[in-house]
Amino acid sequence: MEPEKMNGQEPVDYAARVLRVHEQASEVLEDPAIAMQWMLRPSVLLNGDRPLDALATQAGYDRVQSLLVRLEHGVGI
């Protein structure tokens, strides 16, 4: 039996993305708790999506990664 998928993604892929993004956000924001709060809040820069929800697709993952890189380097958002 095939495992349940989320938007075409295996649950393990989604979980790996969540862990990677939380780790990166923790470094950028300098606090794991603040990183989790950031992941749970809707973002105008993600068209109102929460970063956590955006991670369900490759395109959303790429958008979240880009946003974190911009935050890390102080690029205007």
C-alpha positions as CSV (number, residue, x, y, z in Angstrom):
1,M,0.0,0.0,0.0
2,E,1.3,3.5,-1.0
3,P,1.8,6.0,1.9
4,E,-0.6,8.9,2.0
5,K,0.7,12.0,0.1
6,M,0.3,15.7,0.8
7,N,0.0,17.7,-2.4
8,G,1.9,15.0,-4.2
9,Q,4.7,14.9,-1.6
10,E,5.5,11.9,0.6
11,P,5.0,12.7,4.3
12,V,8.7,12.1,4.9
13,D,9.6,14.7,2.3
14,Y,7.4,17.3,4.0
15,A,8.8,16.4,7.5
16,A,12.3,16.8,6.2
17,R,11.5,20.2,4.7
18,V,10.0,21.3,8.0
19,L,13.1,20.2,9.9
20,R,15.5,21.9,7.5
21,V,13.5,25.2,7.4
22,H,13.1,25.2,11.2
23,E,16.9,24.7,11.6
24,Q,17.7,27.5,9.1
25,A,15.0,29.9,10.6
26,S,16.4,29.2,14.1
27,E,19.9,30.3,12.9
28,V,18.6,33.4,11.0
29,L,16.2,34.5,13.8
30,E,18.7,33.3,16.5
31,D,16.0,31.5,18.6
32,P,14.2,28.2,17.9
33,A,11.0,29.4,19.6
34,I,10.9,32.5,17.5
35,A,11.6,30.4,14.4
36,M,8.6,28.2,15.2
37,Q,6.4,31.3,15.7
38,W,7.6,32.6,12.3
39,M,6.7,29.3,10.6
40,L,3.2,29.4,12.0
41,R,2.3,33.0,11.1
42,P,0.8,33.9,7.7
43,S,3.2,36.0,5.6
44,V,2.3,38.7,3.1
45,L,5.5,37.7,1.3
46,L,4.1,34.2,0.9
47,N,0.7,35.5,-0.4
48,G,-0.8,35.0,3.0
49,D,0.4,31.5,3.4
50,R,2.1,30.3,6.6
51,P,5.7,29.1,5.9
52,L,4.7,25.8,7.4
53,D,1.9,25.3,4.9
54,A,4.0,26.5,1.9
55,L,6.5,23.6,2.6
56,A,3.9,21.1,1.2
57,T,5.2,21.8,-2.3
58,Q,8.6,22.2,-3.9
59,A,7.6,25.7,-5.2
60,G,6.5,26.7,-1.7
61,Y,9.7,25.3,-0.2
62,D,11.7,27.3,-2.7
63,R,9.8,30.5,-1.8
64,V,10.4,30.0,2.0
65,Q,14.1,29.3,1.4
66,S,14.4,32.5,-0.7
67,L,12.7,34.5,2.0
68,L,15.0,33.1,4.7
69,V,18.1,33.9,2.6
70,R,16.9,37.5,2.1
71,L,16.2,37.8,5.9
72,E,19.7,36.4,6.7
73,H,21.5,38.8,4.4
74,G,19.3,41.9,5.2
75,V,18.0,42.2,1.6
76,G,14.9,44.3,1.4
77,I,11.7,42.4,1.5
